[in-house]
């Protein structure tokens, strides 16, 4: 019985790629140094899977930024502004597309389906010229082969690539991206031909858009694409991989009828209903790649349950045609549990990171083949039983409090317009008030202080003094810049979710459970294993200290319940909404304590609300109902004069704007600049928004410093569709990933732009 891994984490067990990338970007190391780190990581990954007994090992899932950008490079679909003139695309062009440079903005970045991973959105139009611009897929296949490892090269499928793209600037929004299918397929044919010539026997096309609600025209594109590729693909075994949700019946029918395809991969963890479609009919003689090991969470697989599922599928498709697989790429989970030397022993027994999931896949494949490892299965069953019966998982008081929430929709008693009037009387802000999103640059010294405090190398008093001085510096800088509503800069926080999770019950933390978010940015998601509550105040001490340093309003900074949920590895033994309500109650306690401490502006970030939206429209209303309700629970008890902000970033919000309005926040700051001000189109189309709103005026994920004129132009575009008295001026997101040498001039220009427009508006009256 064969085994398969859809994809594997790239960063390395100790984030080796992250540090190599950042060293290269800072000019401290060469391209050769970066490539050496990459070669070593790839070699290690391939050998690990081969040693574990995996038959179908992926290649070309490694990336220096993301796999969609790699495909853009492969197709030579470089936007003209980057001045690429042909030939193999090098790091300069590649990273300029991803990050921008001193003179050019980056391409748009958005969330990869409903994950916390991001991708660079291709910009295409009728004049886009495609040519074979990157031989990465072929080179990596050859690299693995030279190591004695036969791999399955993985490509983003042509139809999904186009469906995930957007019309380039200046191209009519109604332009059909699928009309470019005939233009990109010749490049795919070149790549396939080279892979065949190099000796590949299998090729994997990732077509995850098949799980979305596609229309007949979009589904027809799959039929057309693979019919066109059929001759080129002859002699190769072809796997079409889908993931992240159930595949709709019509898409299943289209997929399983594709010409020249040998096998089909399905996510049977998040797409368990797909099993019914398979039972209803699976093409004879084809391979089923059954994704029964969860690629998006860190819980050990229920091996007995998965084996039962696989045996039922084996009866349908035949013993020789069933392949045990992960539900999706393991990119979305942590690398290796072996590195967790300090994790609680009981909790550790409940977990499986990527390396352990590889072992689980192979154990299931061997069990199906009659070579069951009884000891391994028995230990797994014991761990499953331990988790179900552990008293540390359940807190009856928390469960009762969460259950009691269902009788109310938790809305503040006064409407937002009246609240804004009351808040303005108290805060006395100018029109176009300026603020930032929360974090300021995290310097090496700051990281060292936190690290030494955690390692008990410095005393609590020394730690508090160091953080206090950092806050004082950030407050002084903001006052010098003349920003209106200040933040304390979050120097005590390494990560916005981790910080809160460490102070809430029901959470556990890994030491090295890093997961890539985009580029070199890694996060270490908390593990929610039990019922959640707040034992004591979490932020009041630091926020009160910061407010005492200034007469200007100081924002209390919190992470919202939906974002904490969506950016954690969440327990899978109860519905997600129940866990979210528990977190909401904990944040509610914190909000009310901040208010009592004299904090008049409180920001409750819901950066990840949109990314948790189910991929299928039929499931979205239920999610939005409990997600928005959870946010309202956090601040229902505050006074009208307390201004509640929220922040959202790097997703497409246009389709959930009514739910954003329903959150009933007083002010929302929201990503806007990197996505070509897509958000503003909602307001141009007549959506009325009465609360305060700050669409970001510049992209903080790029080192580029925007001019005062550029920012003023962005604000003017906002004023064309939004009322002057509700518009705020702020960056797209927090500033922690930037350097002070970038932040100071960018914020100086932002404040200057706001003042310039205040003067113009005043003189126009």
Order of alpha helices (4+ residues) and beta strands (2+ residues): beta-alpha-alpha-beta-alpha-alpha-beta-beta-beta-alpha-beta-alpha-beta-alpha-beta-alpha-beta-alpha-beta-alpha-beta-alpha-beta-alpha-alpha-alpha-alpha-alpha-alpha-alpha-alpha-beta-beta-beta-beta-alpha-beta-alpha-beta-alpha-beta-alpha-beta-alpha-beta-alpha-beta-alpha-alpha
